[in-house]
Every structure is written in structure tokens, then in C-alpha cells.
Amino acid sequence: MTTATPEFSDDYLRSRIAACVGEDRVPKQITVITDTSDFYRIDYDDIVLLNDRPYFIRNNEREGRFGIDEQQKFWVKRAIDLIDGSTKIMKLTFLERFTARVGELSFECYRSPKKEARILELVRNDDRFMHGFSAVDSAGNLVRVLDFIQGRTLADSILALGTSHEDYFLNHFPGVLDEFIDLVNAIKLLHDHGEIHGDIRRDHVIRDFRSGRCRWIDFDFGYFHTESRFGYDLFSLGNILVYLAARGDVTVQDLRQCAPDVAACIRPEDVNIIFNNRLVNLRKVYPYIPEPLNAILLHFAAGSEAYYEHIDELLADLCESRPLLGQVP
Amino acid sequence: MTSEATPCSFRKDLLIAVDGSENSDRAIEYVACMLGGGGQVSISLLHIISVPPDDYFHTESEQKAWIEEREKAAIAAGERHIRRLIEAGIPETAVHYTIRKGTFPSVAEVILAELKKSGASTLVIGRRGISKKEEFIYGSTSNRLLHAAKGSAALWVVE
């Protein structure tokens, strides 16, 4: 850590901080950091200098799912670009490899700044993805600086749609499915370039408040399988599709409580192939779901005999089913 | 010099399902050629080291060490396999061993490419028997071969 650099005097940085966040938020001590290796020591009010541009560090970002809402991600900082005042997400180099467990299965996973930097470059002009750039700090760490997307996750944004599931499905889902097809096409772009998203989750799609468009975020995760390079991406897309079609998760436990007669008809093959508490054969609960669409969902069910191996297969089925749902109101 | 072949743990008992069709004739012809007397045996052993993508490794030296460790293991396994084949009476000159290493989108694709290149009439693989869930997520090399190798070679899947 150093004090202000010749390019940016303390007075200049103070004036920019005052312009961006207000006079009362200007710290007494100006600390400029060029080596981000020890990200635990990069704190609120520090300034990180990257590509000769100063970023005013605010809070650590937090993990937002699976009951760990309060877990801080110390390597991911909210920051303000002191030149133009825009909000950024700064992802510092955090290399890790671990075995992740999904249901009963385990995965060799890794976090790779290189992968994310490469994908950011690939999707630079594609607004179906988050945007940003990568820069190397003074110690050689690959830092990614991302445009902050204001908006809600796709998952959250659909929960309030419709007065009932039938109303949602008939009047809102056609538009949601169009958005989903758009998102699948975006992942196809990655696959066509030999890349995987690696961490497809429903909270990794943000509906941009400004454009209204859904955008994929977080590309630094990867997994390693010897035979099916895209299998986990496809499985994860299936999970999102089922969630969108159902307007949330339909769990066997919920059905047993709220609709025991329906629950009695659920068979082992009707549930998600990995998450055995989630219903995939949604027609058993919502009989107005067209069969061809339900057949797509069943590819992700425990009873499935056929899986999607390539994203083109999923896309073709989605596009074939789409006309059955009518127009977007 | 001749030596007594080491006894096999598998019996040469075959069940061949036939229905009098040309397909059955082809199956019989295959077994007759493979197990009947005469003909030269040639065995190409192919060991694939599927290297994770570059992103997986933190440094180049780590990647190098990872590959070296697997190469050592592959060489040791190859020696074991060749020894066993020779013990079973197969001439040493008839056995060839190849190691292919790289970051491959699919191991099955590499096997199929080698099969095509070698012109072998039979492809033999061991299968560990994965669950449906695993097949869904990880993919199954043997199932992919089962579908893709048709027309090019007979496939033996040993569990």
C-alpha cells in the first residue's frame, strides 16, 4: 500500500471523492493500492489504482443464496470509478479449486480470473451479458472491473407476476419464455466458442433496470468433466426453465401439505434428476402446460431416458414449443 | 522358447443371440475370426490423459507437474497391461502402447479418431458403471462409443 501517486495527488483524489460521493464522505487518510494480492486488507475508503484509473472502494459484496446471505466475498468489492463516478464491481484474483457437491454428485470446480476475463472480452458488445474489462495490477493479479447492473434477479422478478399460476402461465410466461430463449441463445454463443458459463443459476441472471433485458453475470467458475463438457450448463438451464414455468420451485413437501391428492400421484420419475424434492413433471400440477413444453422439462427428470447433450437440441425444442403458448400480451 | 500362458479369470463362454438374419451371420463370422484358429493378433493399447483446461491450473509449473504425474502413472499402467497380455500368450511384438494427452472436449471422440486411424476391427473398453445422474451430468464415454462406433468396429464393453 502506498500514498497517492504522482499522477493523482491527494488533493485531486479528495476532490474526485467529494464529487462522486459527497464532501462528508472524503476520508481523512488517502490510501492508494496498486497490489491487490492481499484482498482482505483492501478496505472501505481505500483507492485501488488500475490501468492508471482510481477506484474508490466501498463494501465487500455478499453471497446471495442458499442461506448464506450474510457471507462476505472479500475478493469482490463494490467500487466507484473516480474519473466518471460510475459504480463498479471489482473482482480481485482469488484462485481456488474444490470439489463441489450437487445432490449426490461431486464436481471438480475451479475459479479462474483468466476464464472470466476471456469471456468478458468475447461478450463485450453483447448486452445479454454483464460487461466489464480486466486489468493486471502491479503484482500481476488479473482484476476484473465490471459495470454494476441495477436490477433484480430474473428469479425474483417473476414471483410477483400473475394473480394465479394459470394467469401467470397464460399471460406472462410467454414473454418470460422468450427471455429465457434469449438467455439460452446467449449461452450458445459461449458454447460455440468452446467456453462454458460454469455457474448457471437463476440468481445469476439480472434483469437490467435500465434496458429491461436479462443479463448473465459471473463467469469465473468452471468445472471439469472428461466426457460432457456442457452437461452441467445444460442441467442448470433446465433447472431455471422448470423454475420459470412453475413460477418458483414446486417441492414434493409443499404438495404434500397443500395438495395431498396431487402429491399422491407424484412418482419417483417426476422429480428433478438431482434434486429429488423438486417436481419437474409440472403437468401433474398445472395441466394447462402444453405437452411439448412439459416434454422438455422431463428431460431433466429422474425418469428421463434422453438428455440434452448440446444446447442446439434444447434450443430447437424450445423454439418448437414456443408457438403453442400464444403471443406476449 | 515357449511358456505356459497364465490362466484367465474370464471363461471363453459366449452367448450369441441369433435370428438367422444377415446380422447374425455377421456376428458369427466375427466370432469365428476372433476366436477361431489362425490369424495374427495385434493389440494397440491407447491411454488417454484428459488434461483439465488451462483455467484449472494456477501456474504453468503446476500444470506441468499434474501432467507428469499422470504420465508416470500411465506408463506404469501400460507396463502392467503389456505384462498381462504377454503372460496370456500374446506375442510382445503384437502389443503397442500409446499415450495421448491433451485437453479434449470428449474422450470418446479421441478414441473414435484413434479407432478410425488404426482401422482396428474391435474396440474394447472397461466400464465402471455410472448412475443415471452421473451420466446426465458428466456424460458417459462408453455410451457415447456405443452409439458412435456403430458401423466402424465391434465394441466390447467389459464391466
HADDOCK unambig.tbl for C-alpha pairs under 7 A between the chains (distance, minus, plus):
assign (segid A and resid 95 and name CA) (segid B and resid 58 and name CA) 6.99 0.50 0.50
assign (segid A and resid 110 and name CA) (segid B and resid 56 and name CA) 5.91 0.50 0.50
assign (segid A and resid 112 and name CA) (segid B and resid 55 and name CA) 5.63 0.50 0.50
assign (segid A and resid 112 and name CA) (segid B and resid 56 and name CA) 6.97 0.50 0.50
assign (segid A and resid 114 and name CA) (segid B and resid 55 and name CA) 6.44 0.50 0.50
assign (segid A and resid 115 and name CA) (segid B and resid 55 and name CA) 6.18 0.50 0.50
assign (segid A and resid 224 and name CA) (segid B and resid 52 and name CA) 6.26 0.50 0.50
assign (segid A and resid 225 and name CA) (segid B and resid 138 and name CA) 5.73 0.50 0.50
assign (segid A and resid 226 and name CA) (segid B and resid 50 and name CA) 6.50 0.50 0.50
assign (segid A and resid 226 and name CA) (segid B and resid 106 and name CA) 6.01 0.50 0.50
assign (segid A and resid 226 and name CA) (segid B and resid 107 and name CA) 6.19 0.50 0.50
assign (segid A and resid 227 and name CA) (segid B and resid 105 and name CA) 6.77 0.50 0.50
assign (segid A and resid 227 and name CA) (segid B and resid 106 and name CA) 4.49 0.50 0.50
assign (segid A and resid 227 and name CA) (segid B and resid 107 and name CA) 5.71 0.50 0.50
assign (segid A and resid 227 and name CA) (segid B and resid 138 and name CA) 6.23 0.50 0.50
assign (segid A and resid 227 and name CA) (segid B and resid 139 and name CA) 5.15 0.50 0.50
assign (segid A and resid 227 and name CA) (segid B and resid 140 and name CA) 6.28 0.50 0.50
assign (segid A and resid 227 and name CA) (segid B and resid 141 and name CA) 5.96 0.50 0.50
assign (segid A and resid 228 and name CA) (segid B and resid 106 and name CA) 6.55 0.50 0.50
assign (segid A and resid 228 and name CA) (segid B and resid 138 and name CA) 5.27 0.50 0.50
assign (segid A and resid 228 and name CA) (segid B and resid 139 and name CA) 4.60 0.50 0.50
assign (segid A and resid 229 and name CA) (segid B and resid 105 and name CA) 5.99 0.50 0.50
assign (segid A and resid 231 and name CA) (segid B and resid 136 and name CA) 6.87 0.50 0.50
assign (segid A and resid 231 and name CA) (segid B and resid 137 and name CA) 4.97 0.50 0.50
assign (segid A and resid 231 and name CA) (segid B and resid 138 and name CA) 6.27 0.50 0.50
assign (segid A and resid 231 and name CA) (segid B and resid 139 and name CA) 6.98 0.50 0.50
assign (segid A and resid 232 and name CA) (segid B and resid 137 and name CA) 5.44 0.50 0.50
assign (segid A and resid 273 and name CA) (segid B and resid 133 and name CA) 6.25 0.50 0.50
assign (segid A and resid 274 and name CA) (segid B and resid 133 and name CA) 6.57 0.50 0.50
assign (segid A and resid 307 and name CA) (segid B and resid 136 and name CA) 6.44 0.50 0.50
